[in-house]
Amino acid sequence: MGSYESAKFLLSFCIVILAGTMRLRSWLLTCSSAVCFSTSDDTTTPPPETPTISPKFLLSDTSSSSDSPGSSSSTSQDTNYSSLQSNLSLQTLPSVPSLQKLSPETINLSVTTFSLTSLKPCSAHVHFLAVHGNLLYAAFGNEIKVFDVTDYTHLDTFNSKDSSSGSVKSVNFCKGKVFTAHQDCKIRVWQLKPNKQHKLVAVLPTVKDRLRRSILPKNYVKVRRHKKRLWIEHNDAVSGLAVNKGLMCSVSWDKYLKVWRTSDYRCIESIKAHDDAISAVVVSVDGTIYTGSADRRIKVWTRPEGEGRYALIATLEKHKSAVNALALNSDGSVLFSGACDRSILVWEREDSANHMVVTGALRGHSKAILCLINFSDLLFSGSADRTVRVWQRGHDGRYCCLTVLDGHLKPVKSLVAVAVADGGVSGGGGGAIKVFSGSFDGEIKVRQVVISSLNSPETVDLLKWNS
């Protein structure tokens, strides 16, 4: 009996030691996870379940519900912004060669920046910026505010009474109309009146189009168990718009790409384009559509000759995390893509192919790329690291980071640029550009970037004036 008691005691002792070891291991794993996913503000969030994070958690300060689109709250804004901060420093792409091998002096350029002003009409996050003529459109939450780009006068605020529409994700223009994409799954069309005020003229899909399609059962698609919708309707936030030659493309977190006629506002095509939420869309001058998604892929769509529908012609796969932004150069021969892996990939069209191949990466941002614009021969990138970088392509295909614009307190979500009529630089192979950057801090910073040749007399005078 004594040996039995001893064995029982020894077994109990071993179980206690084993349980303590397991608790210690669990505690160490928790500490490690907290370190890996801590934010810049020393707050911690649990690690993501997968490397691919849906934009509804990464890129928005509000979350949309499939049951009640457009619902939002300040609590969800703070929660999703924390998710953005904790998940936007994913791994970069070591396998893609760097194209950033030049300095401004190497390409004989001088870069000077001036801070012009700052616009902060309200406390809401800036979701999107767009310029049309001499008007700046800025989406603050569900409101769109309009400013004069020259003297920054506030001219109009529209959609302010419809808070149920959720935040505005994109703004685009066609034939005097303003198209806005919303979190409530809808696209709204506005008419710009002579007094610079805006009047709502349509909500897409229109009531007429819905009634016409609702008669036939084949026009309904299953969006989830026990729920169907018309195929012309988006089922989640509309995240991007692109317009080209009388057609408008819309993409959504519902994974669909839809094509609309701007003349009668009818949806003419709907494509299940990706396996996860779509966050970016651009259209080339030849009508080729590029879509970027949280599934880490960029897909290329075009209408084959003699065909009436778009077809997938290529899938571009190099990013290791969600693709957030796309931009094309003026002739559509170069595509830029930005993702949560902190890299900007440069894709160029091959002579022997009808699609793009990656040529290299632009690195420098320390967190996710959230927005890209191509203006003239310059690329502007905005990031969750709260900075804007300006890139210039050299003659040999290599790139130079001309300057870094900082000052924002939170991630830079949107960028636009306009040429300055009298930039003070003439004949020296340069010019002046006014850059607007919108951030989750609710502020639009306006800066002027002057780029000129080092050999021009204007540059010499400018350097003397700054010294």
C-alpha positions as CSV (number, residue, x, y, z in Angstrom):
1,M,0.0,0.0,0.0
2,G,2.9,2.3,0.8
3,S,4.3,1.9,-2.7
4,Y,0.9,2.5,-4.2
5,E,0.6,5.8,-2.3
6,S,4.1,6.8,-3.4
7,A,3.2,6.1,-7.1
8,K,0.0,8.1,-6.7
9,F,1.9,11.0,-5.2
10,L,4.5,10.9,-8.0
11,L,1.8,10.9,-10.7
12,S,0.0,13.8,-9.2
13,F,3.3,15.7,-8.9
14,C,4.1,15.1,-12.6
15,I,0.6,16.3,-13.7
16,V,1.1,19.6,-11.7
17,I,4.5,20.2,-13.3
18,L,3.1,19.5,-16.8
19,A,0.1,21.8,-16.3
20,G,2.5,24.6,-15.1
21,T,4.7,24.1,-18.2
22,M,1.7,24.4,-20.5
23,R,0.5,27.6,-18.7
24,L,4.0,29.0,-19.1
25,R,4.1,28.2,-22.8
26,S,0.7,29.8,-23.3
27,W,1.8,32.9,-21.5
28,L,5.0,33.1,-23.6
29,L,3.0,32.8,-26.8
30,T,0.7,35.5,-25.7
31,C,3.6,37.8,-24.9
32,S,5.1,37.1,-28.3
33,S,1.9,37.8,-30.1
34,A,1.4,41.1,-28.3
35,V,4.9,42.2,-29.3
36,C,4.4,41.2,-33.0
37,F,1.1,42.9,-33.4
38,S,1.6,46.0,-31.1
39,T,0.7,49.3,-32.7
40,S,2.7,52.5,-32.7
41,D,0.6,53.8,-29.9
42,D,1.7,50.8,-27.7
43,T,-1.8,49.2,-27.8
44,T,-2.2,45.6,-28.7
45,T,-4.7,43.7,-30.8
46,P,-5.0,40.0,-31.5
47,P,-3.1,38.7,-34.6
48,P,-5.1,38.3,-37.8
49,E,-6.3,34.8,-38.6
50,T,-5.0,35.0,-42.2
51,P,-2.4,37.2,-44.0
52,T,-5.2,38.6,-46.2
53,I,-7.2,41.2,-44.3
54,S,-10.5,42.4,-45.7
55,P,-10.6,46.2,-46.5
56,K,-13.7,46.6,-44.4
57,F,-11.4,46.1,-41.4
58,L,-8.2,47.6,-42.8
59,L,-9.2,50.6,-44.8
60,S,-12.4,52.0,-43.3
61,D,-13.3,53.7,-40.1
62,T,-16.8,52.3,-40.4
63,S,-18.1,48.8,-41.0
64,S,-21.0,47.8,-43.2
65,S,-23.5,45.1,-42.3
66,S,-25.1,42.9,-45.0
67,D,-28.3,43.0,-43.1
68,S,-28.4,46.7,-42.6
69,P,-26.1,48.5,-45.1
70,G,-24.8,51.9,-44.1
71,S,-25.0,51.5,-40.4
72,S,-22.1,52.9,-38.5
73,S,-21.0,54.2,-35.2
74,S,-18.1,56.0,-33.6
75,T,-17.2,52.8,-31.8
76,S,-16.8,50.9,-35.0
77,Q,-14.6,53.8,-36.4
78,D,-12.2,53.5,-33.5
79,T,-12.1,49.7,-33.6
80,N,-11.4,49.5,-37.3
81,Y,-8.8,52.3,-37.2
82,S,-7.0,50.2,-34.5
83,S,-7.2,47.2,-36.8
84,L,-5.6,49.3,-39.5
85,Q,-2.8,50.3,-37.3
86,S,-2.1,46.8,-36.1
87,N,-2.1,45.0,-39.4
88,L,-0.4,47.4,-41.8
89,S,3.2,46.4,-41.4
90,L,3.1,43.0,-43.1
91,Q,6.1,41.4,-44.8
92,T,7.7,43.1,-47.8
93,L,8.7,41.4,-51.1
94,P,12.4,40.4,-51.0
95,S,12.1,38.4,-54.2
96,V,11.2,41.5,-56.3
97,P,14.2,43.6,-57.2
98,S,14.2,47.3,-56.1
99,L,13.9,50.0,-58.8
100,Q,14.8,52.8,-56.4
101,K,18.5,53.3,-57.4
102,L,18.6,57.0,-58.3
103,S,18.9,60.3,-56.3
104,P,17.6,63.7,-57.4
105,E,21.2,64.8,-58.1
106,T,21.8,61.8,-60.3
107,I,19.0,62.9,-62.7
108,N,20.0,66.5,-62.4
109,L,16.9,67.7,-60.5
110,S,16.2,70.0,-57.6
111,V,13.1,69.6,-55.5
112,T,11.6,72.2,-53.2
113,T,8.4,71.9,-51.2
114,F,6.2,74.6,-49.7
115,S,3.4,74.2,-47.2
116,L,0.5,76.3,-48.5
117,T,-2.4,75.7,-46.1
118,S,-4.4,73.1,-44.2
119,L,-8.1,72.4,-44.4
120,K,-10.0,70.8,-41.5
121,P,-13.6,71.8,-41.7
122,C,-14.8,68.9,-39.5
123,S,-13.5,66.1,-37.3
124,A,-14.5,63.2,-39.6
125,H,-11.9,61.1,-41.4
126,V,-11.0,62.0,-45.0
127,H,-11.9,59.0,-47.2
128,F,-11.4,60.4,-50.7
129,L,-10.2,63.4,-52.6
130,A,-10.9,64.2,-56.3
131,V,-10.3,67.3,-58.5
132,H,-12.6,68.4,-61.4
133,G,-11.7,71.6,-63.1
134,N,-10.9,74.1,-60.4
135,L,-13.0,72.3,-57.7
136,L,-11.7,70.0,-55.0
137,Y,-14.1,67.3,-53.8
138,A,-13.3,65.9,-50.3
139,A,-15.3,63.1,-48.7
140,F,-15.5,63.5,-44.9
141,G,-17.5,60.5,-43.6
142,N,-20.9,60.7,-45.4
143,E,-20.5,64.3,-46.5
144,I,-18.8,65.7,-49.6
145,K,-17.3,69.1,-49.3
146,V,-16.3,71.2,-52.3
147,F,-13.5,73.8,-52.2
148,D,-11.9,76.1,-54.8
149,V,-8.4,74.8,-55.6
150,T,-6.9,78.2,-55.9
151,D,-8.1,80.1,-52.9
152,Y,-9.5,77.1,-50.9
153,T,-12.9,78.7,-50.4
154,H,-15.6,76.3,-49.2
155,L,-18.3,76.3,-51.9
156,D,-20.7,73.5,-51.1
157,T,-21.5,70.5,-48.9
158,F,-23.8,67.8,-50.2
159,N,-25.1,64.4,-49.0
160,S,-24.9,65.8,-45.5
161,K,-28.6,65.0,-44.8
162,D,-28.3,61.3,-45.7
163,S,-26.2,59.9,-42.9
164,S,-27.7,56.4,-43.6
165,S,-25.6,56.3,-46.8
166,G,-22.5,55.6,-44.8
167,S,-19.1,56.9,-45.7
168,V,-18.2,58.0,-49.2
169,K,-15.6,55.7,-50.7
170,S,-15.0,57.2,-54.2
171,V,-15.8,60.2,-56.4
172,N,-15.7,60.4,-60.2
173,F,-16.9,62.6,-63.0
174,C,-18.5,62.2,-66.4
175,K,-20.2,64.8,-68.7
176,G,-21.1,67.3,-66.0
177,K,-22.2,64.7,-63.5
178,V,-20.6,63.7,-60.3
179,F,-20.7,60.0,-59.3
180,T,-20.2,59.0,-55.6
181,A,-19.7,55.5,-54.2
182,H,-21.2,54.8,-50.8
183,Q,-21.0,52.3,-48.0
184,D,-24.7,51.5,-48.3
185,C,-24.1,49.6,-51.5
186,K,-25.3,52.4,-53.7
187,I,-23.9,54.9,-56.3
188,R,-25.3,58.4,-56.3
189,V,-25.4,60.8,-59.3
190,W,-25.3,64.6,-58.7
191,Q,-25.7,67.5,-61.1
192,L,-23.3,70.4,-60.7
193,K,-25.4,73.6,-61.0
194,P,-24.0,77.0,-62.2
195,N,-23.9,78.3,-58.6
196,K,-21.5,75.4,-57.7
197,Q,-24.3,73.7,-55.7
198,H,-25.0,70.0,-56.2
199,K,-28.4,68.4,-56.8
200,L,-29.1,64.6,-56.5
201,V,-30.5,63.3,-59.8
202,A,-30.2,59.5,-59.5
203,V,-29.4,56.6,-57.2
204,L,-27.9,53.5,-58.8
205,P,-29.4,51.1,-59.5
206,T,-32.4,53.2,-60.4
207,V,-35.9,52.4,-59.4
208,K,-36.8,52.0,-63.1
209,D,-34.0,49.5,-63.6
210,R,-34.8,47.5,-60.5
211,L,-38.5,47.2,-61.4
212,R,-37.7,46.1,-65.0
213,R,-35.3,43.4,-63.7
214,S,-37.4,42.3,-60.8
215,I,-40.0,40.5,-62.9
216,L,-37.9,37.5,-64.0
217,P,-36.5,35.1,-61.4
218,K,-33.3,34.7,-63.4
219,N,-32.3,38.2,-62.6
220,Y,-31.8,37.3,-58.9
221,V,-28.5,36.0,-57.5
222,K,-27.9,34.4,-54.1
223,V,-25.8,36.6,-51.9
224,R,-26.0,34.4,-48.8
225,R,-28.2,31.7,-47.4
226,H,-31.9,32.4,-47.8
227,K,-31.2,35.9,-49.3
228,K,-31.2,36.9,-52.9
229,R,-30.7,40.2,-54.7
230,L,-30.9,41.5,-58.2
231,W,-27.6,41.1,-60.1
232,I,-27.5,44.8,-60.8
233,E,-27.2,45.6,-57.1
234,H,-24.0,45.6,-55.0
235,N,-24.3,43.7,-51.8
236,D,-21.6,45.5,-49.8
237,A,-19.9,48.9,-49.7
238,V,-19.0,50.3,-53.2
239,S,-15.2,50.9,-52.8
240,G,-14.2,52.3,-56.1
241,L,-15.3,54.0,-59.4
242,A,-13.6,54.5,-62.7
243,V,-15.0,56.2,-65.8
244,N,-14.0,55.8,-69.4
245,K,-15.7,56.5,-72.7
246,G,-19.3,56.6,-71.5
247,L,-18.9,53.6,-69.2
248,M,-18.5,53.5,-65.5
249,C,-16.9,50.6,-63.5
250,S,-17.8,50.0,-59.9
251,V,-16.1,47.6,-57.5
252,S,-17.3,46.5,-54.1
253,W,-16.4,44.6,-51.0
254,D,-18.9,42.1,-52.3
255,K,-16.2,40.9,-54.7
256,Y,-18.0,42.0,-57.8
257,L,-17.1,44.3,-60.7
258,K,-20.1,46.0,-62.4
259,V,-20.2,48.0,-65.6
260,W,-22.7,50.9,-66.1
261,R,-23.8,53.1,-68.9
262,T,-23.5,56.7,-67.9
263,S,-26.0,57.9,-70.4
264,D,-29.0,56.1,-68.9
265,Y,-27.5,54.8,-65.6
266,R,-28.2,51.2,-66.5
267,C,-26.0,48.3,-65.2
268,I,-25.0,46.3,-68.3
269,E,-22.6,43.7,-66.8
270,S,-21.8,42.1,-63.4
271,I,-18.7,39.9,-62.9
272,K,-17.6,37.9,-59.8
273,A,-14.1,39.3,-60.1
274,H,-12.3,38.2,-57.0
275,D,-12.3,35.8,-54.0
276,D,-12.2,38.6,-51.5
277,A,-13.2,42.3,-51.2
278,I,-12.2,44.5,-54.1
279,S,-10.6,47.8,-53.0
280,A,-9.3,49.5,-56.2
281,V,-10.1,49.9,-59.9
282,V,-8.5,51.8,-62.7
283,V,-9.3,51.9,-66.5
284,S,-6.7,52.4,-69.2
285,V,-7.2,54.7,-72.2
286,D,-7.8,51.6,-74.3
287,G,-10.6,50.4,-72.0
288,T,-8.7,47.7,-70.2
289,I,-9.9,47.4,-66.5
290,Y,-7.6,46.6,-63.6
291,T,-9.0,45.5,-60.3
292,G,-7.1,45.0,-57.0
293,S,-8.4,43.0,-54.1
294,A,-7.8,41.7,-50.6
295,D,-7.1,38.3,-52.2
296,R,-3.7,39.8,-53.1
297,R,-4.3,39.6,-56.8
298,I,-4.7,42.2,-59.6
299,K,-6.9,41.1,-62.4
300,V,-7.0,42.4,-66.0
301,W,-10.2,42.6,-67.9
302,T,-10.9,43.6,-71.5
303,R,-13.5,43.2,-74.2
304,P,-12.3,40.8,-76.9
305,E,-12.8,42.1,-80.4
306,G,-16.4,41.4,-81.5
307,E,-17.5,40.5,-78.0
308,G,-20.0,42.5,-75.9
309,R,-18.8,41.4,-72.5
310,Y,-15.6,41.8,-70.5
311,A,-13.3,38.8,-70.1
312,L,-10.4,38.0,-67.8
313,I,-7.1,38.1,-69.7
314,A,-4.5,38.0,-66.9
315,T,-4.1,37.7,-63.2
316,L,-1.1,39.5,-61.7
317,E,0.2,37.8,-58.6
318,K,3.2,39.1,-56.7
319,H,1.9,40.9,-53.6
320,K,1.9,39.0,-50.4
321,S,-1.0,40.9,-48.8
322,A,-4.1,42.9,-49.7
323,V,-3.9,45.2,-52.7
324,N,-5.1,48.7,-51.6
325,A,-4.3,51.0,-54.5
326,L,-3.7,51.1,-58.3
327,A,-2.6,53.8,-60.7
328,L,-1.7,53.9,-64.4
329,N,0.6,56.2,-66.3
330,S,-0.9,58.4,-69.0
331,D,-0.7,55.9,-71.9
332,G,-1.6,52.9,-69.8
333,S,1.8,51.1,-70.4
334,V,2.8,51.1,-66.8
335,L,0.7,50.0,-63.8
336,F,1.6,50.8,-60.2
337,S,0.1,48.8,-57.3
338,G,0.3,49.4,-53.5
339,A,-0.4,46.9,-50.8
340,C,-0.1,46.1,-47.1
341,D,3.3,44.6,-47.8
342,R,4.7,48.2,-47.8
343,S,5.9,47.9,-51.4
344,I,4.8,49.6,-54.6
345,L,5.1,47.2,-57.5
346,V,5.8,48.5,-61.0
347,W,4.2,46.5,-63.9
348,E,5.0,47.2,-67.5
349,R,3.4,45.8,-70.7
350,E,5.4,43.3,-72.6
351,D,5.7,43.7,-76.3
352,S,5.0,40.0,-76.8
353,A,2.0,40.0,-74.4
354,N,-1.3,41.8,-73.9
355,H,-0.8,42.2,-70.2
356,M,1.7,43.4,-67.6
357,V,4.8,41.8,-66.0
358,V,6.4,43.1,-62.8
359,T,9.7,44.9,-63.3
360,G,10.5,45.8,-59.7
361,A,9.4,47.4,-56.5
362,L,9.6,50.9,-54.9
363,R,10.4,50.7,-51.2
364,G,10.6,53.3,-48.5
365,H,7.3,53.4,-46.8
366,S,7.3,51.6,-43.4
367,K,3.7,50.7,-43.4
368,A,0.9,49.8,-45.9
369,I,0.4,51.8,-49.1
370,L,-3.1,53.2,-49.1
371,C,-3.3,55.4,-52.2
372,L,-1.4,56.1,-55.4
373,I,-1.8,58.7,-58.1
374,N,0.2,59.3,-61.3
375,F,0.5,62.9,-62.4
376,S,2.5,63.7,-65.4
377,D,5.7,61.7,-65.1
378,L,5.5,61.6,-61.3
379,L,4.1,59.0,-58.9
380,F,2.7,60.0,-55.5
381,S,2.2,57.4,-52.8
382,G,0.3,57.8,-49.5
383,S,0.8,55.4,-46.6
384,A,-0.3,54.3,-43.2
385,D,3.1,55.5,-42.0
386,R,1.6,59.1,-42.3
387,T,3.8,60.2,-45.2
388,V,3.6,61.0,-48.9
389,R,6.4,60.1,-51.2
390,V,7.1,61.6,-54.6
391,W,8.7,59.3,-57.2
392,Q,10.3,60.1,-60.6
393,R,11.2,57.6,-63.3
394,G,14.6,57.8,-65.0
395,H,15.3,57.1,-68.6
396,D,16.6,53.6,-67.9
397,G,13.4,52.5,-66.0
398,R,14.9,53.1,-62.6
399,Y,13.2,55.4,-60.1
400,C,14.1,58.1,-57.7
401,C,12.3,59.2,-54.5
402,L,12.4,62.9,-54.9
403,T,11.0,63.9,-51.5
404,V,9.0,62.8,-48.5
405,L,6.1,64.9,-47.3
406,D,5.2,64.4,-43.6
407,G,3.1,66.2,-41.0
408,H,-0.1,64.1,-40.9
409,L,-1.0,62.5,-37.5
410,K,-2.7,59.5,-39.0
411,P,-2.6,57.4,-42.2
412,V,-2.8,59.2,-45.5
413,K,-5.9,57.8,-47.3
414,S,-6.2,59.9,-50.5
415,L,-4.1,62.1,-52.8
416,V,-4.8,64.5,-55.7
417,A,-2.5,66.8,-57.6
418,V,-2.9,69.8,-60.0
419,A,-0.5,71.8,-62.0
420,V,0.3,75.3,-60.9
421,A,-0.3,77.8,-63.7
422,D,2.6,80.0,-62.7
423,G,5.0,77.9,-60.7
424,G,7.9,80.3,-61.0
425,V,9.9,77.8,-63.0
426,S,10.2,78.1,-66.7
427,G,12.4,76.5,-69.4
428,G,14.5,74.5,-66.9
429,G,12.8,71.2,-67.5
430,G,10.6,71.4,-64.4
431,G,7.4,72.8,-63.0
432,A,5.3,73.3,-59.9
433,I,2.6,70.9,-58.7
434,K,0.0,71.5,-55.9
435,V,-0.5,68.3,-53.9
436,F,-3.5,67.7,-51.7
437,S,-3.3,64.9,-49.1
438,G,-6.2,63.7,-47.0
439,S,-5.8,61.7,-43.8
440,F,-7.7,59.8,-41.2
441,D,-6.8,62.7,-38.9
442,G,-9.5,64.7,-40.7
443,E,-7.0,67.1,-42.3
444,I,-6.2,68.0,-45.9
445,K,-2.7,69.4,-46.3
446,V,-1.9,71.5,-49.3
447,R,1.7,71.6,-50.5
448,Q,3.5,72.9,-53.5
449,V,6.3,70.8,-55.0
450,V,8.7,72.6,-57.3
451,I,10.8,70.4,-59.5
452,S,13.5,72.0,-61.7
453,S,16.8,71.3,-63.4
454,L,19.9,72.0,-61.3
455,N,21.3,73.9,-64.2
456,S,18.4,76.3,-64.6
457,P,18.9,79.9,-63.4
458,E,15.6,79.8,-61.6
459,T,16.9,77.0,-59.4
460,V,20.0,79.0,-58.5
461,D,17.8,81.9,-57.4
462,L,15.5,79.5,-55.5
463,L,18.4,77.9,-53.6
464,K,19.7,81.4,-52.7
465,W,16.3,82.4,-51.5
466,N,16.0,79.3,-49.3
467,S,19.5,79.6,-47.8
